[in-house]
Amino acid sequence: MASLKTAKIIDKATKVTLRGLKHNVEVPASCCGTWAWGDKMSWGYDEKKDLPGIKEVWAQLNKEKLGFYDTAEGYGNTNNEIIMGNLLKDTPPEQKKDIIIATKWLPSPVFMGRWWPVGIVGALKNSLKRLGVEQVDLYQVHIPVFWFYSIDSIAKGLAECVNLGLTKTVGVSNYNEEQMVKMYDALQKYGIPLASNQIEFNLLRRIPETSGLLAACHLRDIVPLAYSPLAQGRLTGKYSAKNPPVGRRLYGDQPWEIIDKLLEAMKEISEKHGVPISAIALNWTMCKGTIPLGGARNGHQNEQNIQALGFRLTDDEVKRLDELAVDGRTISIVQAG
């Protein structure tokens, strides 16, 4: 984490440490967000159309030793984990050993027809079956919902997952600072570090930084994972006021007069560095000490994301983008952090 904030260049060799009880996990400075893989409701997943592109992304990242993937039981109603399990099954052993898998537990009894609370350990065991592995590298609590589980009981379940060898590290997602610190303290009772907090963070939602959440993470060696770093495509240059994205793309939904001004500056900076606009958005999040979860559904998108590694925005460029960025908002549960 500190390396992202201080490294002169953030490249493919840059590593960040996720802290664990028995095992730390060294991960690349970028992660592949896989929400769209298998998710029909939010992303209109079509296996015949989309799976070949997903296989391209998988092959490219593994070849570059950048195979850090974030999935969840809630993505595509478990279909995402099943797809990843099939990809892992077909991956050569020499590549598989370098792949890092993070998944999430959705603390809701109604998910997948659960009309009663299902334990964290049982949920992780089900995820492991779908993934076809005996252990994941990072197991995260997907949302801060405490209707059926208190923070203390969740911490106890996460500690059990670690002690049973089902995961190397544990984290949370969408937690605000107060919730995160409580979980950090609760895990400390078991000697377990809180490795990460995955929050929506991008140039159209800078509030995790301005609220002090990122600083609270860095103070405790909690790695912030930035999901939706491209604001669901709005920060790639593909869309504009005249060509807005369609569908359920709620993250980063800001007025286009704001986005277009930001994209204009990003385009100028991208031309200076010889990289796509999307690489500027991703590199900006890295300069803030976070690991971006750049989504990709095909090889071309993935190649553009990879170009975020190999340079670092100057302090003046970061400041310029900061001035054009938007704080965004917080809402309960999904955007609490």
N, C-alpha and C positions, 0 to 999 in steps of 0.2 A: 504493500500500500504506500509506504513512504517512498518507494522507488518511483512510483508514478508521479508523485508531487515534486520530486527533485531531479529525476533523470533528465539529462540533456536531450536524449532521444528516447522515445518510447518505441521499441521495435519488437520483432518476433521473439527475441531472446529475453525480453523483460519478463520477470516473474513476480508474482504477488503471493504472499503466504496466507493461507487460511489456517487458523490455529485450531488444533484439536487436542484431545486428552493424551492419546498415545501416538497419534500421527498428525503432523502438519501436512498440508497439501499445497504444493507449489503449482500455481495456475498461471496461464498466460494473462497478458494485460487486457485481453478482450475475450468475450464469451459469445457463443452462438445462442441467441434466443430462439426457441423453437415453437413458440405459441401457435404459429400458423400451421405447423405440421400436423395434419389430421383433424384440425378444428373446422368443422363444417359451419357451425352456427355463426362464429365471429369472422371467419376468413374464407368461407365458401370452399373448403378443401375438396378437391376432386382427385382421387387417387390416380386415375389414368393420366390426367394432365399434370399434376403436381409432383408425384413421387419420383419421376426421372430427374427433375430439378433438385429435389431434396438429396437424392443420391449423389449428384454432382457436388453439392455443398459438403456433404459428408466426406467424400473422397478428397476434395481439395484441402479441407481443414486438417484431416488426419495426415495427409502427405506433408503438410507444412509444420506438423507437430503443434497445431493450434486447436486440437480437438477437445475443447471445453464446452460442454453442452448443458443448457438449462431446460429441464422439462418439468412436468407436474401431473399428478393424477387427475387434476381438474381440466387439463388441456384436452379438448376433443373427447371429453368423457372417458378418459384413460386411453383413447386411441393413440395419443402422442407417445406415451410410454411403450405401447405395443409396436409402433413403427420403429422407435429407437431400438427396441429389443431385437427386431428383425435385422436392422442395420448392423448392430453389434455382432449378431450371429454370423453375418456374412463378411465380417472384417478379419483380415489376416492377423494372427496372433502377435506378430511383431509390431503392428500398429495399435492393436487393442490395448496393449499394456500402457500406452501413453494417453489413452482417452480418459477424460475426467467427466464424470456424470453428476449433475446436481438435480434433485427432484424435490417435490413439495407435497406436504400433507394439507388437505383442505379440511379445516375443523368444522365441518357441518354435517349433522346427522342425516340431512335430506339428500346429500350428494350420493349419486349412484343408488338411489332407493334406500339409503340408510335411514330408517325411521327410528334409530336409537344411536347413541354415541358409539363410535367405533374407536378403539384405542389407537394411539400413535404407533405402537409397535406392530400391531396387526396391519395397519394401513401401509407401513413401510414394507412389511413382508410381502404384501400384495403387489406393491410397486416393484420389488426385487424380482418377483415371478414374471411380471410383464416385461421387465428389462432383461431378464435372463442372466442376472448377475447375483453374486452373494453379498455384495456390499456396494454402497454408493459412496462418493467422495464427500458430498454435502447434502444434508437433509434439512429442508426449510419448512417453517410454518407459513402457509401461503397468505393468510389474512389474520388481522388481529380481532378475532371473534371469541368472546368469552362467555357465551350463553351457556355452554355445557362444560367448558374447561376453564379453570383459572390459570393464571400465569404459572403459579407454583405447580399445578398438576401437569401442565404442558412441559415445564422444565424437567419434571420427574420422568415423564415419558421420553423426552429427548435424551436424557442421561441414560435411560435403559437401552435405547437404541444404540448409543455409543458403546456401552458396556457389553452388549451382546455381539458387538462387532458387525452390526448391520450398516453403520455409517462411520466414516472417519471424523467428520465434523458436522456441526449443526448451526443453523441460522434461522433468521426470521425474514418476513417479507411484508412490506406495507406498514411497518410499525413506525409510530412517531417516536420522538425522543423519550418521552416519559415511559411508554410501553417497552421500548427497547432497553432502557436502563433497568427497568424492573425485571425483564427476562435475563439480562446480563447478571444481575445480582442473584436471581433465583438459581441460575446454572452454576454460579460460583460455589454454592453450597455442596455441589457434587464434584467440584473441581473441574468442571467442563467449561471451556471458553465459548463465548458466543462468537462464531467465526464471521458472520456476515449479516447484513440487512439489505434486502433487495427492495429498492424504492424507484418510483418513476422520477427520472431526473434527465432533463434535457434543456435546451435553450428556450423552450416554451414552457418549461416548468422548473424554474431555478429554486423554488422554495425550500427544498432540502438543504441547500447551502445557506440561503439567507435566514432561515429559521434557526440555524445552529445545529441541525441534525448531522450534517457531514462532520462538523468539528467534534461532535459528541462521539461519532464513530471512530474518528482518528485518535481521539484521546484514549480510547479503550482498545485499540488495535482490532476494531470490528471493520471488516472490509465492506464498503458500500458497493453494491451491485446495481448498476443503473439500467433499469428496464425502459423500453420505449425511448432509447436515446435519439432516435430519428423521428420521434413524434408520429409514429405510424406512417412514415413516408413523407411527411410535410417538410422535413429538413433535408431532403435529397435533391431538391431542384426539379423533381419530376412533376410536382403539382404547383398551382398558382391560383390566384383569384379567378382566372378565366378557366382553369382546369382543376377544380378541387377534387379530392379523393371521394370515392363513393363507399357506401356500406357503413358498418358499425365501427368507425375509426374515431373513438371519443378522445383518445389521449392526444394532447397538444392542440385541441380545438380552440384556436385563437383567431381573432379577426385577421383577414388576409392582408390588410394594410400594414399590420405589424409584422407578419411573417414575410411578406415580400421585401420589406426593408432589411430584414435580417438576412434573407437569402441573397440579396444584392451584395451585402458585405461579405458573406460567406463565399460567394462566387469569386469575388476579387481576391480573397485570401487563398482560395483553392487554386487559382491560376498561378499565384506566386509560388506555391509549393508543388504544383504539377500533380494534384490529386483531385478526385471527385469532391463535390460539395458534401456528400455524405461523410467522407473521411474527416472533414473539418468538424462536423457535428460530433463525431465519435471521439476525435482527438481532444476536443474541448472538455468532454466529460473525464477523460483520462488525466488531463491537466489539473482537474479538481480532485484527483485522488480516488476516482471511482473506476470500476471495471464496467464498460458498456456491454450490454447484451444486444448486439446488433442482429436483427432478424434477417434471414435470407431464405428465399424459396427457390433460387436457382443459382447456377454458377456465376453468372454475371453480377448479380447483386452481391454475392459473397466476395468476389474479387474486388469489388469497390470497397467493401467493408475492410478487407485486409489491408488496403492502402492507408488506413488510419494508423498503421504501424510502420514506423520508419522515419518519423519526423516528430517535431514538437512545436506547437504554436508558440510564438514569442509572447512575452508578457504583455506587450502592447496589443497584439492581436487578441489575446484573451480578454484584456480590458475593453477593447472595442466591442467584442461580442457580448460581454457582460452588460454593457450599456444599452444594447439593443434587445437583450433577453427579457423574458417575462417571468415574473415570480410564479404565476399560476395559482392554483388553489389547493386546499386540502378538503377532503370530505371523509366521512366515516368509512371504515373498512378498507376499501381498495386503494384509496389515495390518502390514507391517514398520515403517512410519512412524508 
